[in-house]
């Protein structure tokens, strides 16, 4: 990694900037996958993340007092990496979610059948509203990726 030590100015700043964004994005995704039980993928992402981190931080810390712009670049990229990681995780939508809908009892079975026809699992529970009106409570367990489809 000696070639990074010989760089300065804009090329070095760009490398720090993009490497840090990639590293923090991987960190965000790693946490999500580990929380979802994907240990092997989490471990692979952790290795790559720490590898990039070591290179970036050693580059930033070299002659930091002579080039404080590296601090600003590093901090900005850290923030953007978090932002990008959350956006990517939202697109991947790893994991399950639950939707509940309280509907008039005459509509409950119709809605449940529509959802079931689209391969959603639906549980229907009989309920009662505040004024004694019968209601159906629909509970749908689904992959996060399909939330918009179920709501539609």
Secondary structure as UniProt FT lines:
FT   HELIX           2..5
FT   HELIX           10..35
FT   TURN            36..37
FT   HELIX           39..61
FT   TURN            62..66
FT   HELIX           69..92
FT   STRAND          96..104
FT   HELIX           105..117
FT   TURN            118..119
FT   STRAND          121..128
FT   TURN            130..131
FT   STRAND          134..143
FT   HELIX           144..146
FT   HELIX           147..151
//
